[in-house]
Amino acid sequence: MDLEAVRTFTAVVDAGQFQKAAADLSLTQQAVSKRIAALERDLGVRLFTRAPRGAEPTIDARAFLPHARELLRAAERAAASVRPGSRPLRVDVINSRGAAAGLMRGFHRTHPDTDLDVLMLLDIDTALAAIDSGTIDASFRAVAAPGRPLPEDIARLRAGDEPLDLLTGPAHALAGAASLTPADLAGHRIWMPGIVPGSEWGAYYDDLAARFGLTIEATGPNFGSDALLDTIADTPALATFMGAHTRLIWPAGHGLRRIPVTGPTPVYPHSLLWHRDNPHPALAALRAHLAATAPAHDAPGTWAPAWATAR
């Protein structure tokens, strides 16, 4: 059904005259008449009769009128669902407890009137496809894997580097340390279940292990952070890496130790990715917020893979 013809029909009903409806719609009276005639052919009924005071709706027109108004409201809702600024800003983060989620919480505190949809996609290829298709507006990532530059239409903003902590149980050999260097970790088993081969975080930990001679194991199923904390608390031979900005809560009886790693400090480089043609006004506000408030990156005394820090 031609929505412009439906819009013209409601305008004639409201105006009571073809001439006034034409003026309201910035059309000629002939154009209004043609639209009404076309709608009458589509519906197979007559919609108006001529009366001394103008156009009088027929009984069929009165029956059609509430449905016509609902069609126009539905069309407006459909357009608003994709109109920049009229729909929530959709942002992908790797997990709900990590630094990227924290950055989004900070943005929400300073922009409480901005509607947000925060979701979690698995890997960068999925995220890039979603950005390209418009399914999401932006994604927090470490950037593409080594040797795979970002597509030209994808823009990137470094959103800050997150230091890594070593998390151990109370009986671990390193549990009493106030801080540790990467060299101190050599020979100790670091358990990171859930690392996906080919993902940007998989590439990051592969390079970290190679650079400092670390033993990083990704064996076993990933049952989530609670199961990971239970295992680390109960297994003196295992430790794990955890982002310094990652929010964790564990039972008091676990006695877990969260130990900073320095000299150098391995940092996970977070970036915001988005399509260069995305016009959503809240996306510009998010970029400005990150540029003004995100933690510093590439600071002296830190380490990140060269591929992750390349512009």
Summary of the structure (lengths in Angstrom):
residues: 311
radius of gyration: 29.7
end to end distance: 50.9
largest distance: 98.0
contacts: 923
relative contact order: 0.14
helix: 41%
strand: 21%
